[in-house]
Each structure stands twice: as C-alpha cells, then as structure tokens.
C-alpha cells in the first residue's frame, strides 16, 4: 500500500466486498491498512465503522464514523450512521442530535426524518415523531416505513382509526407480506 497509494481505492472496495460476505476480520485488516496509509480516507473510515458496527464494537465504529465526519464535514452520511449506532445502543438522545445534524447539513438526506422520528419516539415524544414522519412521507412518498411506523405510534396512542389509515397506505406501498396485514387487522 505504501508503494502504490493509488491502489487505496481498490483496497477499500476489497474491504467492502469482504464485509458484504461477512468476512469481517479480513475486511477489518484490509481497511486498517488503508487507514494506516491514509488516515484521511473517508471511505475506509466509513467502511471500517460499518465492520465494527456489524460486529457490535460500537465504540470503535463511532470513532470511525466521527473520523469520516471530520475528514468531510459536508457529507452527512457519517453522522447518519452514528445516529443509527446510537439507536442500536439505546441512546436515543444522542441519536436525535446526530439526525438533527444530518438534516442541518442536508435537509433532503434520505430517511433522516424517519430515523429522527425513531429517536424521538424512544424519547417519549411521539407527537414530534409524527411530525418528522410526515416530513419523510413528503420527501419519500413511495416509502412504506414512515406510514407503518406512524401506524405503530397511533396504535400505541389508541388512535385506531388513524392507525388503520396509516397501515392501509403502508400495505399499498409495501411488497406483499403478512406483517402489515396483521397490524392492520389489530387496528380494526
């Protein structure tokens, strides 16, 4: 790697392929070599963060995501991934902050409003979560997840009529599956 720095992109791609094949140890080694050669390689930091995330090394993953965010502050992807990590680690307050940062950098970032709603719901502020889901529906009207999650929130609030409407829309958008129909039946 030190003798052929132009090969770094190929090494990052190799690391990503190994990670997709769930060969996490090999992916980790390749990506660590890339970062050792170029500590400002954002793609390697993101990929290594993903490897750590998949192997439940959340602190190491977070460190890599924040390194990638430091290298390219205009890219909201590392912040988004950090937010997802915080949700997985059951730290919704930190997740909320990350998703708000994502939206500050790019208000149209895919699924940012949806994930912000997830964090807010975990914090017990379902009314704000519903508002974020409405934003996500506007940005991604063909995505079923915001409708389904809104239905889940409505069901928890015992607003069965509203939940039914949300689940019906999710059922229209989602590929056929029993899960959404079970929720719809419960809402009736």
Secondary structure, 3 states (H helix, E strand, C coil): CCCCHHHHHHHHHHHHHHHHCCCHHHHHHHHHHHHHHCCCCHHHHHHHHHHHHHCCCHHHHHHHHHHHHHHCCCCCHHHHHHHHHHHHCCCHHHHHHHHHHHHHHCCCCCCHHHHHHHHHHHCCCHHHHHHHHHHHHHHCCCCCHHHHHHHHHHHHCCCHHHHHHHHHHHHHHCCCCHHHHHHHHHHC
